[in-house]
Amino acid sequence: MERMEEEIPDSEYRAHQHFITNSEWDYEGVIAKVATDTSHLMKVNKEKSGQPTGLIIDESAHLKKGDKSIGVCPQYAGVVGKVENCQVGVYASLINDNRTTLIDESLFLPAKWAKNRLRCQKAGVLEEHIQFKTKPQLALEMIDRALDLEVAFDWVGGDGLYGHNSELRNGLQSRGLFYVLDVHKDEKVFTERPVLEVPNKSHKRGRPTKKAKPNIDPIRVDQYIKDIKDEEWCIENKIRKTHKGWKKLKVHTCKIWLLQNEQLQELTLLITQTMDGKKETKYSFSNGGIDQYAAKEYAYFQCQRYWVERAFDDAKNELGMSDYQVRKWNGWHHHHALVLMASLYLLIQKIDLQEDAPLISVRDARILMIVRLFGTDKDMQKRLKQMEKRHLKRQFDIDRYYIGSAEKLVKLHPLKWPQIGLNR
């Protein structure tokens, strides 16, 4: 806001601060409009790409000082990989092919905050929001909001925090939603359907149990993988395109059973392993049938979670998602509503300029917008030439992974760059 005051004539810092912190404009309405507009955009993209659309859930931390900002406390921050003083938000994003943007957010309120009503009231939290909810519970609420808004998506994805949570998985199942959720390597499963039976009491001491127990023991998924035979893996060489060639994976799927509340639940276990460099193994649970999707399709659903990390990178590095100085509940949500709106706007700009500049990034679109607003035609031409040179280098680097032959690379025609109209 200080930078805005410096750059924009007749602007005033306190007015910006009031707009973010104390004014009562409807951030929920803004976020709902972002979600519905993104849904329409992804429907159009789906028609072109032929790929399904995913709704991906993930959390992200914002490092902060002090103890007054709403929800701040020492807690795990993935951005630094350790416990730090921070705020944590849970986010939903829509993804189709390589298009992604954030469409919803929820601030995680730690238990120590939820138990201190006075502290919450000082931070502007309304009474109905002063309660502890787990991150998976917040995720399910965001999914319900998306359903109420008729946001279109084909599957739900998330990392091990969400895949491990049976409440979330059962909630998705009861809503008729298909999911592919990552799980941790120590997750225990039955690879054969167990028989539940009340064990016979063979000794006299203690009360006889009436609880049915499985007749076989579950196994950790990282132990199960050791017994998979070579012929039980599928080698998929073209999962999705990356800047370093096609993503290649070994894929294994099988039926598994989980025991929950004395009831057996049949799911599909998906295991993928990278084939080059350091082997990276991922495990996922899905409520899709073993024959409902091919191994390659299951792997695609799993690896599309990559794009939510790119959405976070763009939102933080280019749109200042973590760069705010507000303490209250409304300020946090107002700021995030604006970031989500800006993120969608720049995605639209990328799509509009895609034909002229296939490698345009969020950063490129942001810089061009700033130059268009505050620069001259000469400044715009300078930026376009810089972008053209940068993109040509990047395209050459991409092509060498796909073509593999220096001789063929040399024969490639350089990219053609029509001038991007300044009126855009």
C-alpha positions as CSV (number, residue, x, y, z in Angstrom):
1,M,0.0,0.0,0.0
2,E,2.9,2.3,0.6
3,R,4.2,1.7,-2.9
4,M,0.7,2.4,-4.3
5,E,0.7,5.7,-2.5
6,E,4.0,6.6,-4.1
7,E,3.0,5.6,-7.6
8,I,-0.7,6.6,-7.9
9,P,-1.5,10.4,-8.0
10,D,-3.8,11.6,-5.2
11,S,-3.8,8.2,-3.4
12,E,-3.6,8.1,0.3
13,Y,-2.2,5.3,2.5
14,R,-4.9,5.5,5.2
15,A,-7.6,5.1,2.6
16,H,-6.0,1.9,1.3
17,Q,-5.6,0.6,4.8
18,H,-9.3,1.4,5.6
19,F,-10.3,-0.4,2.4
20,I,-8.4,-3.5,3.4
21,T,-9.0,-3.6,7.1
22,N,-12.2,-1.8,8.2
23,S,-14.5,-1.4,5.2
24,E,-17.3,-4.0,5.0
25,W,-17.3,-4.9,1.4
26,D,-18.3,-8.5,0.8
27,Y,-15.1,-10.6,0.4
28,E,-17.2,-13.8,0.2
29,G,-19.1,-12.4,-2.8
30,V,-15.8,-11.5,-4.6
31,I,-14.4,-15.0,-4.0
32,A,-17.7,-16.6,-5.2
33,K,-17.5,-14.6,-8.4
34,V,-13.8,-15.7,-8.9
35,A,-14.9,-19.3,-8.4
36,T,-17.8,-19.1,-10.9
37,D,-15.8,-17.2,-13.5
38,T,-12.9,-19.6,-13.2
39,S,-15.3,-22.6,-13.6
40,H,-16.6,-21.1,-16.9
41,L,-13.0,-20.5,-18.0
42,M,-12.0,-24.1,-17.2
43,K,-15.0,-25.4,-19.1
44,V,-13.9,-23.6,-22.2
45,N,-10.3,-24.9,-21.7
46,K,-11.6,-28.4,-21.2
47,E,-13.3,-28.4,-24.6
48,K,-9.9,-27.4,-26.1
49,S,-7.6,-29.6,-24.1
50,G,-9.8,-32.7,-23.8
51,Q,-8.5,-33.1,-20.2
52,P,-10.6,-33.4,-17.0
53,T,-10.7,-30.6,-14.5
54,G,-9.5,-31.1,-10.9
55,L,-10.3,-29.3,-7.7
56,I,-7.1,-29.4,-5.6
57,I,-7.0,-28.7,-1.9
58,D,-3.7,-27.6,-0.2
59,E,-2.5,-25.4,2.6
60,S,0.1,-22.7,2.6
61,A,1.8,-20.7,5.4
62,H,2.6,-17.0,5.7
63,L,5.4,-16.2,8.1
64,K,4.6,-13.4,10.5
65,K,6.1,-11.7,13.6
66,G,4.3,-11.0,16.9
67,D,1.1,-12.6,18.3
68,K,-1.7,-10.2,17.4
69,S,-2.4,-11.2,13.8
70,I,-5.5,-13.4,13.6
71,G,-4.5,-17.1,13.8
72,V,-0.8,-16.6,14.1
73,C,1.2,-18.9,16.4
74,P,4.1,-21.3,16.2
75,Q,2.9,-24.1,13.8
76,Y,4.3,-26.1,10.9
77,A,5.1,-24.0,7.9
78,G,5.7,-25.9,4.7
79,V,7.5,-22.9,3.1
80,V,10.4,-23.4,5.5
81,G,9.8,-27.1,6.4
82,K,9.7,-26.5,10.1
83,V,7.6,-25.0,13.0
84,E,7.6,-21.2,12.7
85,N,5.4,-18.3,13.8
86,C,2.9,-18.0,11.0
87,Q,-0.6,-18.0,9.7
88,V,-1.9,-20.9,7.7
89,G,-4.6,-20.8,5.0
90,V,-6.3,-23.7,3.3
91,Y,-6.9,-23.1,-0.4
92,A,-8.9,-24.6,-3.3
93,S,-7.7,-24.3,-6.9
94,L,-9.2,-25.4,-10.2
95,I,-6.8,-27.1,-12.7
96,N,-7.3,-28.1,-16.3
97,D,-4.3,-29.2,-18.3
98,N,-1.7,-26.5,-17.4
99,R,-4.2,-23.9,-16.5
100,T,-4.7,-23.2,-12.8
101,T,-5.7,-20.5,-10.3
102,L,-6.9,-20.3,-6.7
103,I,-10.7,-20.1,-6.3
104,D,-11.3,-20.1,-2.5
105,E,-9.5,-19.8,0.9
106,S,-10.1,-20.5,4.6
107,L,-8.0,-19.2,7.4
108,F,-6.9,-22.0,9.8
109,L,-7.7,-20.9,13.4
110,P,-5.5,-23.0,15.8
111,A,-7.1,-24.4,18.9
112,K,-5.4,-22.0,21.2
113,W,-7.0,-19.1,19.3
114,A,-10.5,-20.8,19.2
115,K,-10.4,-21.3,23.0
116,N,-9.7,-17.6,23.6
117,R,-12.8,-15.7,22.6
118,L,-11.5,-12.3,23.9
119,R,-8.4,-12.7,21.7
120,C,-10.5,-13.6,18.7
121,Q,-12.9,-10.7,19.3
122,K,-10.0,-8.2,19.4
123,A,-8.9,-9.6,16.0
124,G,-12.4,-8.9,14.6
125,V,-13.6,-12.5,14.4
126,L,-17.4,-12.8,14.2
127,E,-19.0,-15.1,16.8
128,E,-19.9,-17.8,14.3
129,H,-16.3,-18.2,13.2
130,I,-14.9,-18.6,16.7
131,Q,-14.5,-22.4,16.7
132,F,-11.8,-24.9,16.0
133,K,-11.9,-26.7,12.7
134,T,-9.3,-29.0,11.2
135,K,-7.8,-28.3,7.8
136,P,-9.7,-31.3,6.3
137,Q,-13.0,-29.9,7.7
138,L,-12.2,-26.5,6.2
139,A,-11.4,-28.3,2.9
140,L,-14.8,-30.0,2.9
141,E,-16.6,-26.7,3.6
142,M,-14.8,-25.1,0.6
143,I,-15.9,-28.1,-1.6
144,D,-19.5,-27.6,-0.4
145,R,-19.2,-23.9,-1.4
146,A,-18.0,-24.9,-4.8
147,L,-20.9,-27.3,-5.2
148,D,-23.4,-24.7,-4.1
149,L,-21.9,-22.3,-6.8
150,E,-22.1,-25.2,-9.4
151,V,-18.4,-25.0,-10.0
152,A,-17.6,-27.8,-12.4
153,F,-14.8,-30.3,-11.7
154,D,-14.1,-34.0,-12.3
155,W,-12.1,-35.0,-9.3
156,V,-10.8,-33.8,-6.0
157,G,-7.1,-34.0,-5.2
158,G,-4.9,-33.2,-2.1
159,D,-1.8,-34.2,-0.3
160,G,-1.3,-36.7,2.5
161,L,-2.9,-34.5,5.2
162,Y,-6.2,-34.8,3.4
163,G,-5.8,-38.3,2.0
164,H,-5.1,-39.7,5.5
165,N,-8.3,-38.1,6.9
166,S,-11.2,-40.5,6.8
167,E,-13.7,-37.8,7.6
168,L,-12.8,-36.0,4.4
169,R,-12.7,-39.1,2.3
170,N,-16.1,-40.3,3.6
171,G,-17.5,-36.8,3.1
172,L,-16.4,-36.8,-0.5
173,Q,-17.9,-40.3,-1.0
174,S,-21.2,-39.3,0.5
175,R,-21.4,-36.3,-1.9
176,G,-20.8,-38.6,-4.8
177,L,-17.4,-37.0,-5.6
178,F,-14.5,-38.9,-7.2
179,Y,-11.1,-38.3,-5.5
180,V,-7.5,-39.2,-5.8
181,L,-5.8,-38.1,-2.6
182,D,-2.2,-38.7,-1.6
183,V,-1.4,-40.6,1.6
184,H,1.7,-41.1,3.7
185,K,4.0,-44.1,3.3
186,D,3.1,-45.5,6.7
187,E,-0.6,-45.9,5.8
188,K,-1.8,-49.4,6.6
189,V,-4.1,-51.3,4.2
190,F,-5.4,-54.8,3.6
191,T,-4.4,-56.1,0.1
192,E,-6.8,-59.0,0.5
193,R,-10.4,-58.7,1.8
194,P,-10.2,-59.7,5.4
195,V,-12.9,-61.6,7.3
196,L,-14.3,-59.8,10.3
197,E,-15.0,-62.2,13.2
198,V,-15.2,-62.1,17.0
199,P,-12.2,-63.9,18.3
200,N,-12.6,-66.9,20.5
201,K,-11.5,-66.3,24.1
202,S,-8.8,-68.8,24.9
203,H,-8.0,-67.8,28.4
204,K,-10.1,-67.1,31.5
205,R,-8.9,-63.7,32.6
206,G,-10.5,-60.5,31.4
207,R,-13.9,-59.8,29.7
208,P,-14.7,-61.6,26.5
209,T,-14.5,-59.2,23.5
210,K,-17.6,-58.7,21.3
211,K,-15.7,-56.6,18.8
212,A,-15.1,-58.2,15.4
213,K,-11.5,-58.2,14.3
214,P,-9.9,-58.9,10.9
215,N,-8.5,-62.4,10.5
216,I,-5.3,-61.0,8.8
217,D,-3.0,-58.1,9.6
218,P,-2.8,-54.9,7.5
219,I,0.5,-53.9,5.8
220,R,2.1,-50.6,5.4
221,V,2.1,-49.3,1.8
222,D,5.8,-48.8,1.8
223,Q,6.2,-52.5,2.7
224,Y,3.7,-53.7,0.1
225,I,5.6,-52.0,-2.7
226,K,8.6,-54.3,-2.0
227,D,6.5,-57.3,-3.1
228,I,5.3,-55.8,-6.4
229,K,6.7,-57.8,-9.3
230,D,8.2,-56.1,-12.4
231,E,5.3,-57.3,-14.6
232,E,2.8,-55.7,-12.2
233,W,4.1,-52.2,-13.0
234,C,2.8,-50.2,-16.0
235,I,5.4,-48.0,-17.7
236,E,3.8,-44.8,-18.8
237,N,6.1,-42.5,-20.8
238,K,3.7,-39.7,-21.5
239,I,1.8,-38.6,-18.4
240,R,1.9,-34.9,-19.1
241,K,4.3,-32.4,-20.7
242,T,6.9,-30.6,-18.6
243,H,9.6,-28.1,-19.5
244,K,12.1,-31.1,-19.3
245,G,10.2,-33.5,-21.5
246,W,7.3,-35.9,-20.9
247,K,6.7,-36.9,-17.3
248,K,7.5,-40.7,-17.2
249,L,6.3,-42.9,-14.4
250,K,6.0,-46.5,-13.3
251,V,2.4,-47.0,-12.2
252,H,0.8,-49.6,-10.1
253,T,-2.8,-49.9,-9.0
254,C,-4.6,-52.5,-6.9
255,K,-7.7,-53.0,-4.7
256,I,-7.2,-52.4,-1.0
257,W,-9.5,-52.4,2.0
258,L,-9.5,-50.1,5.0
259,L,-11.1,-50.9,8.4
260,Q,-13.2,-48.0,9.7
261,N,-15.6,-48.2,12.6
262,E,-15.8,-52.0,12.2
263,Q,-16.7,-51.6,8.6
264,L,-14.6,-52.5,5.5
265,Q,-14.1,-49.9,2.8
266,E,-12.9,-50.9,-0.6
267,L,-10.6,-48.4,-2.3
268,T,-8.0,-48.2,-5.1
269,L,-4.3,-47.8,-4.1
270,L,-2.2,-45.9,-6.6
271,I,1.6,-46.0,-6.5
272,T,3.8,-44.1,-8.8
273,Q,7.6,-44.0,-9.1
274,T,9.7,-41.6,-11.2
275,M,12.0,-43.4,-13.7
276,D,15.0,-41.0,-13.9
277,G,17.2,-39.5,-11.4
278,K,16.4,-40.0,-7.7
279,K,13.4,-42.3,-7.4
280,E,10.4,-40.5,-6.0
281,T,7.5,-42.7,-4.8
282,K,4.0,-41.4,-4.2
283,Y,1.0,-43.2,-2.8
284,S,-2.7,-42.3,-3.2
285,F,-6.1,-43.6,-2.3
286,S,-9.0,-43.3,-4.7
287,N,-12.7,-44.2,-4.4
288,G,-12.6,-44.9,-8.2
289,G,-12.9,-48.6,-9.2
290,I,-9.7,-50.4,-10.2
291,D,-11.1,-50.7,-13.8
292,Q,-12.8,-47.4,-13.9
293,Y,-9.7,-45.6,-15.1
294,A,-6.5,-46.8,-16.7
295,A,-3.2,-46.7,-14.8
296,K,-2.1,-43.7,-16.9
297,E,-5.3,-41.8,-16.1
298,Y,-4.9,-42.4,-12.4
299,A,-1.3,-41.2,-12.6
300,Y,-2.4,-38.1,-14.4
301,F,-4.9,-37.3,-11.6
302,Q,-2.2,-37.7,-9.0
303,C,0.5,-35.6,-10.7
304,Q,-1.7,-32.7,-11.5
305,R,-1.3,-31.6,-7.9
306,Y,1.9,-30.1,-9.1
307,W,0.0,-27.1,-10.5
308,V,-1.3,-25.9,-7.1
309,E,2.3,-25.3,-6.1
310,R,2.8,-23.2,-9.1
311,A,-0.4,-21.2,-8.3
312,F,1.1,-20.5,-4.8
313,D,4.4,-19.5,-6.3
314,D,2.7,-17.0,-8.6
315,A,0.4,-15.7,-5.9
316,K,3.2,-15.1,-3.5
317,N,6.0,-14.0,-5.8
318,E,4.0,-11.9,-8.3
319,L,0.8,-10.9,-6.4
320,G,2.0,-10.5,-2.8
321,M,-0.2,-13.1,-1.2
322,S,2.1,-13.2,1.8
323,D,3.1,-9.6,1.8
324,Y,0.4,-7.9,3.9
325,Q,0.4,-5.9,7.1
326,V,-3.1,-6.6,8.4
327,R,-4.0,-8.2,11.7
328,K,-7.8,-8.6,11.7
329,W,-10.1,-11.2,10.3
330,N,-11.6,-9.0,7.6
331,G,-8.2,-7.7,6.6
332,W,-6.9,-11.1,6.0
333,H,-9.9,-12.2,3.9
334,H,-10.1,-8.9,2.0
335,H,-6.4,-9.2,1.0
336,H,-6.9,-12.8,-0.1
337,A,-10.0,-12.0,-2.1
338,L,-8.1,-9.3,-4.1
339,V,-5.2,-11.7,-4.7
340,L,-7.5,-14.4,-6.0
341,M,-9.2,-11.8,-8.2
342,A,-5.9,-10.6,-9.5
343,S,-4.7,-14.2,-10.1
344,L,-7.8,-15.0,-12.3
345,Y,-7.3,-11.7,-14.2
346,L,-3.7,-12.5,-15.1
347,L,-4.7,-16.0,-16.1
348,I,-7.2,-14.5,-18.5
349,Q,-4.5,-12.2,-19.9
350,K,-2.2,-15.2,-20.4
351,I,-4.9,-17.1,-22.3
352,D,-5.7,-14.0,-24.4
353,L,-2.0,-13.6,-25.3
354,Q,-1.2,-17.3,-25.7
355,E,-1.4,-17.3,-29.5
356,D,1.2,-14.5,-29.8
357,A,3.3,-15.6,-26.8
358,P,2.9,-19.3,-26.0
359,L,5.3,-19.2,-23.1
360,I,3.9,-16.2,-21.4
361,S,4.0,-16.4,-17.6
362,V,2.1,-14.7,-14.8
363,R,5.2,-12.5,-14.3
364,D,5.3,-11.6,-18.0
365,A,1.6,-10.7,-17.9
366,R,2.0,-8.6,-14.7
367,I,4.9,-6.7,-16.1
368,L,3.1,-5.9,-19.4
369,M,0.1,-4.7,-17.5
370,I,2.2,-2.4,-15.3
371,V,4.0,-1.0,-18.4
372,R,0.7,-0.5,-20.2
373,L,-0.8,1.4,-17.2
374,F,2.3,3.5,-16.2
375,G,4.8,3.3,-19.1
376,T,5.2,4.6,-22.6
377,D,5.0,2.9,-26.0
378,K,8.7,2.9,-26.0
379,D,8.8,1.1,-22.6
380,M,6.3,-1.5,-24.0
381,Q,8.4,-2.2,-27.1
382,K,11.5,-2.6,-24.9
383,R,9.7,-5.1,-22.6
384,L,8.3,-7.1,-25.6
385,K,11.8,-7.4,-27.0
386,Q,13.1,-8.6,-23.7
387,M,10.3,-11.1,-23.4
388,E,10.8,-12.4,-26.9
389,K,14.5,-13.0,-26.3
390,R,13.8,-14.7,-23.0
391,H,11.1,-16.9,-24.5
392,L,13.3,-18.0,-27.5
393,K,16.0,-19.2,-25.0
394,R,13.4,-21.0,-23.0
395,Q,11.8,-22.6,-26.0
396,F,15.2,-23.9,-27.2
397,D,15.8,-25.4,-23.8
398,I,12.4,-27.1,-23.9
399,D,12.8,-28.4,-27.4
400,R,16.1,-30.1,-26.6
401,Y,14.3,-32.4,-24.2
402,Y,11.7,-33.4,-26.7
403,I,13.8,-33.5,-29.9
404,G,17.0,-34.8,-28.4
405,S,19.1,-34.1,-31.4
406,A,21.2,-30.9,-31.7
407,E,21.1,-31.3,-35.5
408,K,17.3,-31.2,-35.5
409,L,17.3,-28.3,-33.1
410,V,19.4,-26.2,-35.4
411,K,17.0,-26.9,-38.3
412,L,14.0,-25.6,-36.2
413,H,12.6,-22.4,-37.4
414,P,12.7,-19.6,-34.7
415,L,9.5,-18.7,-33.1
416,K,7.4,-16.0,-34.9
417,W,6.5,-13.1,-32.7
418,P,3.7,-10.8,-34.0
419,Q,3.6,-7.6,-32.1
420,I,1.2,-7.8,-29.1
421,G,-1.2,-4.9,-29.6
422,L,-0.8,-2.1,-27.0
423,N,-4.6,-1.7,-26.8
424,R,-4.8,-5.2,-25.2
